[in-house]
Amino acid sequence: MPGFNFYHEVQVRYGDLDPQAHVNNAKYFTYTEQARVAFIQELNLWDGESFMDFGFILAEAQMTFKSPIFFGQRVRVGVAVTEIRNKSMIMEYVIEDSDTFEQLATGNSVLVAYDYRGRKTMSVPDAWRQIIGNFENRQF
């Protein structure tokens, strides 16, 4: 598990719960999505305006569930880019209790650099590699 330089607080909403009174497994992916977008905005890789200018498309997502999340629990999601390839990058996640730092889930995703207007994959721009590398304190 990598070290995380970025965390995003998420609010556990009543609507996130399933009949067993804990957060539905599908919502864990929503939490990592919220954190992923916040991470990309924090690094100024996307201005939050047009999705046509975003440049990444989610290709794969995986989650390991370790502990249930309950309504009212304070939760944060750690995000780290661990690998940048020619046309894609790997993001790792940890979902943890904000107060105890207990790991509630871990996961990862593959994001593919994508030209939405041209409808084709593209190489990860060098500027993005530099910005992410500087933030993560590593070379890609």
N, C-alpha and C positions, 0 to 999 in steps of 0.2 A: 504494500500500500504506500503510495507516494505521500510526501508532505504536502499540505495544502496551504497556499498563500491567499486563497479566496474562500470566503464563506458567505452564504446567503440565507437569511432567516426566512422561514416559510410559516404561514399561519395555517394551523390545522383547523379546517372548517367543519361544521356539523355535517355538511353535505358530502364530506370526504369519507364518512363512516359507512361501514357495511352493517348488516343485521347483527353481527357479533360485537358491535360497539367499538371496533377499532378501525383504523384507516384501511380502506380497501387497497389491495396490492397494486392495482392499476394507478392509484394516486401517487405512489412512490415515483413512478415515471414522470408524472406531472410535476412533482417537486424538483426532480433533477432537470426537467425542461426549464422551469422557472429560473433555477440557479444558472443553467447554461446560458440563457439569454442575458441574465444580469452580468455574468462573467464577460460575455462578448461586448456588452455595452460598457462595462467598467474599463475595458481595454480600448474603447473607442473604435472597435472593428465594425460597428453598425450603429447608426444614429437613431434607430428605433422608428424610422419613418417608413420607407417602402420595403416590403419583403422582396421585391425584385432586385434590390441592391444588397441583400443580406449575404449571399455568396456561399452558404453552406447548406447541405441537405442531410438530414439524419438517415443513415443507411442501416444502422444496427444498434440495438440497445439490449443490455443484459443487467439483471439485478439479482443479488443474493439477499434474501430477507433474513434478518437475524433476530428481530424482536418487534412486537407490535407497537404501533403508535396510537395514542389515545387522544380524544378530544381535549383541548386545553393544554396539551403538552407543548413545551417550547422546543422547536426543532430547527436545526440549521443543516444546510447542505454544503459540503466542501467540494470544490471543483478544481481539477488540475489537468493540464494537457501534458501527457506523458510521452507522446510520440507524434511527430509530424512526418508524414510520408510525402511522396510526390503530389498526389491528388487528395489525400485524406489526412485526418488526424484522429488520435485516440484521446478521449477525455475519460478520466476516472472520477468517481464520486464516492463520497461517504455521507450518509444521512445519520445524524447523531442528535442526541438529546442536548439542547443548548446549556443545560444546567450541570449535568453529570458527565457529559462527553461520551456517554455509552453509545457504541455503534449500533444503529438500528437496521442499517442496510448498507451494502456496498454495491457498486455497479460500474459500468463503463459504456461508452458509446463510440461509434465510428461516425465521424462527420466527413462528408465528401465535399470538396470545393466545387461549386456549381455556378455556372453562368445561366441564370434564369431566363434572360432575354434570348440567349442563343440556344437554350435548352440542351446544354452539354456540360460534361465535367470539365474542369480546368485544373491547372497546377495551383497549389497553394501559393498565393503571392508572397514574394520575398519579404515585403513589408510586414505581412502578418506573421511570418516566421520570426522576424526580428522583434516585433512587439511582444509576441507570446514568449519568445525565448528570454527577453529581458525581464518580463514579469515573473516567469517561472525560474529565473536564474539558471538557465541551461541553454546549450546550443542545440539547434535543430537543423 
